């Protein structure tokens, strides 16, 4: 018994989406809402958080050396996994030509006794 490829008649034609269809699909997506309290990061992301929570912060070179990632991967992790998904507030500033990234230490909510 031999198997044959499906004929081109049985394949569904690929139709280009119109601009309106793409816009409707984009609008239907649910945006990611950051958490009120950031979820703890573990592994390499946790190490990034630890470095950026230091009073002096961390440079991109330090973050790359710690994770063994390329600079674009570190910046992507900061913007996506830490900022958007986990809700960390990441601040950056340029000091003497070097970009420094910081995360303010999280304040624990006060418990009423």
Helices and strands as residue ranges (DSSP letters): H 19-28, H 43-52, E 58-59, H 60-67, H 71-77, I 78-85, E 90-95, E 98-103
